[in-house]
Amino acid sequence: MQIDINGFKTDVSTNGVGTPSTTGLIHNYSSCCKASAGKQDFCKECGKEVPKEEVLKGVELVKGEPAIFSQEEIKSLKGTAEAGSVLKIDGSIPANQLSNYEPLKSYWLSPKKDKSNKKRYGMILAGLARSPAPAENYALVGKVILRDNEYWGAIYEQGGKVRFTTFLYVDDQRTNKIDYVEAEQVEGEKMRQLFASIPPAQPEAYENQYAERLVEAVEARLEGRVIEIMPEAVSVGNEMEDLERALLVAKVGV
């Protein structure tokens, strides 16, 4: 992917995440039956192998009725071949306001290996980290095409690196009301007391204990040993009783 900030360009790689969570709109179809060819290039209708040069591209808005496009038409739909891989920055937003939008996928960006890109990456990072106070930093926003779909996204500084996140378009964000029961004033106050009693987190101390237990369970199964089933935690009181009990645990440390 390339970042373009008013003509200041740098090539970057996306690390450790993969493609956005929404599937692309464009899929493979067989030339024989106009049926889905999937990733293995086999017609799902007749089972015939479809040579790569005969794989068609299309969009299926109505099940079983794909609209077929040529590669040239697909490029035209993207705008230009170059536009498909360029995050063209056209605005900025306070980084702490990104939480108002629904994210899709996040990527760590790293510079391509040549020296020029490494320098440009460092310059962009310095510009994004304009303030030692993260709440005062800005994110740069633009649109990009990834995996045959168009997204809007933002780059911003996080942990001394450049982070890139794609977001749902505002019209596509969930608008359904969340059904919940509003807390009484005393309940809210006691919940704030409970939260205030929780000690500071140490994320670096977290370990994947599930993976360790899974390995132990596999070894036990192979050796014919009994796998211990842990009892589920069950809430036994009403909401205020559970809250008072939680506050007591926080107070006495048991």
Secondary structure by P-SEA (a helix, b strand, c coil): cbbbcccbbbbbbbcccccccccccbbbbbccccccccccccccccccccccccccccccccccccccccaaaaaaaaccccccccccccccccccccccccccccccccccccaaaaaaaaaaaaaaacccccccbbbbbbccccccbbbbbbbbbcccbbbbbbbccccccccbbbbbbbbcaaaaaaaaaaaaaccccccccccaaaaaaaaaaaaaaaabbbbbbbbcccccccaaaaaaaaaaaaaccc
